[in-house]
Amino acid sequence: RSGSDMMASSAHSRSGFFSTSINARQQQLARESQKLKMENEIMKQLEEERKTEIAELRVKVDCRDSAIENLENTTDVLNHTVDFLRIQLDETKVQATEKETILQQEIECLKRKMSEKKKKIVTQADKLVEYQKYISELTAALEKVYGKGNTKPTASS
């Protein structure tokens, strides 16, 4: 072979080598580009999933915050109700104590009146016995005066 053939062959072979090398590099770049695109897609998908999860967590947190606020409001209302009921109970206790005192006084007054009436009843019963005795004595005296017979006083005597 001549030197020029060899050179041409060598140039051709180098050009084929570079061409193959360039094609291989282009294919590698294409694969890397494809890989980067897939990674970007995966990253976008992961980012979307993360955003969705964050949004869901925010909703949960908002719901919990709302529930806590409602519980706090309910607690405040219940505390006010308990305070109100405590005040009412204290007032009721005072009123009950006052009424009990008044009723005790009325009971004592009624007991005194009853005792006085019992004394009057005893006195009247004693007087009744005395009057019955007196009537018996008068009846006996009248019987003596008019005699024990059938002689009865008349309206003219």
SVG drawing of the C-alpha trace seen along z (x, -y; Angstrom):
<svg xmlns="http://www.w3.org/2000/svg" viewBox="-148 -36 152 38">
<polyline fill="none" stroke="black" stroke-width="0.4" points="0.0,0.0 1.1,-3.4 1.7,-5.9 -1.1,-8.0 -3.5,-5.1 -2.4,-4.4 -2.8,-8.0 -6.2,-8.1 -7.1,-4.9 -5.7,-6.1 -7.6,-9.4 -10.7,-7.5 -10.2,-5.3 -9.6,-8.2 -12.6,-10.0 -14.6,-6.8 -13.2,-6.6 -14.1,-10.2 -17.5,-9.8 -18.1,-6.7 -16.8,-8.5 -19.0,-11.5 -22.0,-9.3 -21.3,-7.5 -20.9,-10.8 -24.2,-12.1 -26.0,-8.9 -24.5,-9.2 -25.6,-12.9 -29.0,-11.9 -29.3,-9.2 -28.1,-11.7 -30.6,-14.3 -33.3,-11.6 -32.2,-10.7 -32.2,-14.4 -35.7,-14.8 -36.9,-11.7 -35.3,-13.0 -36.9,-16.4 -40.3,-14.7 -39.8,-12.7 -38.7,-15.8 -41.8,-17.7 -44.0,-14.8 -42.3,-14.6 -42.7,-18.4 -46.4,-18.1 -46.9,-15.3 -45.1,-17.4 -47.2,-20.4 -50.4,-18.2 -49.2,-16.7 -48.4,-20.2 -51.9,-21.4 -53.5,-18.4 -51.5,-19.0 -52.4,-22.6 -56.1,-21.7 -55.7,-19.2 -53.8,-21.9 -56.6,-24.4 -59.3,-21.9 -57.4,-21.2 -56.9,-24.9 -60.6,-25.4 -61.5,-22.5 -59.2,-23.9 -60.7,-27.3 -64.2,-25.8 -63.2,-23.9 -61.7,-27.1 -65.0,-28.9 -67.0,-26.1 -64.8,-26.1 -65.3,-29.8 -69.1,-29.5 -69.1,-26.6 -66.9,-28.6 -69.3,-31.5 -72.2,-29.1 -70.5,-27.5 -69.8,-30.9 -73.4,-31.9 -74.7,-28.7 -72.3,-29.1 -73.7,-32.6 -77.3,-31.3 -76.5,-28.5 -75.0,-30.9 -78.0,-33.2 -80.3,-30.2 -78.4,-29.0 -78.8,-32.5 -82.5,-32.6 -83.0,-29.1 -81.2,-30.0 -83.3,-33.2 -86.5,-31.2 -85.4,-28.5 -84.8,-31.2 -88.2,-32.7 -89.9,-29.3 -88.1,-28.5 -89.3,-31.7 -92.8,-31.0 -92.6,-27.5 -91.5,-28.9 -94.3,-31.5 -96.8,-28.8 -95.4,-26.6 -95.8,-29.4 -99.4,-30.1 -100.2,-26.3 -98.7,-26.2 -100.8,-29.2 -103.9,-27.6 -103.1,-24.3 -102.9,-26.3 -106.3,-27.9 -107.8,-24.5 -106.5,-23.2 -107.8,-26.2 -111.2,-26.0 -111.3,-22.2 -110.7,-23.0 -113.4,-25.7 -115.7,-23.2 -115.1,-20.7 -115.7,-23.4 -118.9,-24.5 -120.1,-20.9 -119.4,-20.5 -121.2,-23.8 -124.2,-22.8 -124.3,-19.5 -124.2,-21.3 -127.0,-23.7 -129.0,-20.8 -128.6,-19.1 -129.6,-22.3 -132.6,-22.8 -133.6,-19.2 -133.4,-19.9 -135.4,-23.0 -138.2,-21.6 -137.9,-18.2 -137.1,-14.9 -140.5,-14.2 -142.5,-15.2 -142.9,-18.7 -141.5,-20.8 -141.4,-24.5 -144.0,-26.2 -143.7,-29.4 -146.0,-31.2 -144.0,-30.2"/>
</svg>
